Amino acid sequence: MVEIEQTEQGIALVRLSGRLDAAAAPHVLARLKDAVAEGRSRLAVDLSEVSFIDSTGLGTLVSGLKAARRAEGDLRLIAPSAQAQRLLRLTTLDRVFIISGTLETAWA
C-alpha cells in the first residue's frame, strides 16, 4: 500500500507497507513519478512498515531517486527494516541514499 502526504516543510512523505517486490513495484513507481510530476520532488519514503524488499523494489526506489533528482529534488529513506538495511548494504545503495531513522532527521 502507498500513502502520500505533504508535510508542512514541503516534503512528500511516502508511507509504504507490506512487500516492495515485483508485484507492488509498478504501482509504487507510478505513485513516486506522479508525485514528482506534480512538483513534489522532495520525497521521504517511510519503509518502517515494509516487511520485505527484493531487487525489483530496490530498482523502484532507485528510479524514484533519479526522477526526484532530475526535478532538482531528492528521495530519502526512513526507518528501513533490518532486511532492507542488509540489502542496501549488500548492493552498496546505502552509499547512494540518505537513510534516516525519522522524517525529522531525514531533511535536517
N, C-alpha and C positions, 0 to 999 in steps of 0.2 A: 504494500500500500504506500502511496505517496501523498503527503500533505505539504503544501507550501504556504507559508505565511510571511508577511512583510513585517520586519521589526521597525521600531522607532528610529534605529540607526540606518535604515535603508538597506538592510541586508535581507535577502530572501532565505528564510530558514526552511530547509527541505528536510522533512521528517520521513524517514524510510522505516518500514517494518517488514518482518518476515524474511524471506530469502531474496538476495540480489543475485539471481542466476540467469541462465539463458531464457527462461520463461518470462521473468519480470523485466529484464534489461531493456527491451524495446520501449516499453511503457515509461520506464524511469527516464531513459534518454530523451524521449519525446517531451516529457514534462520539464526536464532541465533546459532543453533547447528552446521550448516555449517561453520559459521564464527569462532567458537571455534575450530572446526576440522582443519581449515586452519591456526591455530596458532594465531588467533586474540582473545585472552582471556580477554582483557580489553575492555569491551563493555560499551558504554554510550547510553542509549535508550532515545531518544528525544520524549516525549509524548505531546508536545505543540500542535500538530495538531490532537490528538486523541480526538474525541468527546464523546466517551463512552467506559468504560471498565466493563466487567462482571467478574464473578468468574472464568470462563474458561480463560479469558485474564490474570487475576492475576496468575492463575496456570502456564500459559505460561511464564510469567516473572520470577516466582519462579524457574521453570525448567531451564530457561536460566541462572539464577544466579547460580544454582547448577552446571551446565555444565561448566560455566566460573570458578567457584571456584575449581572444580576438576582439571582444567588445570592451577591452581595457578594464576588465574586472578580474575576478579570481574565484576559485572554488576551493573551500577548505573543509576538512573532515573533522567531525566532532564525535568523540567517545566511541571509537571503533571497538568491537569486541576483541577478545584475545585471539580468536581465529582470524579475524580481519587484520589485526596488527601483525600476526605471523606472516600472512600472505603479503601484506605491504612490505614487510622487511625482506622476505624471500625474493620478491620481484624488484627490490630497491625503490619502489614507489614511495616509500616513507621519506625519500630524499626529494621527491617531486612535489608532494602535497604538504601543506602546512596542516599538522594534526594537533588538535587541542582536546582537552577534557571537557570544556564548556564553551558555549557560544560567546560568553563574555571574554574569554581568553583568546578565542579564535581571531578576533579582529582588534586586539589590544595594541 
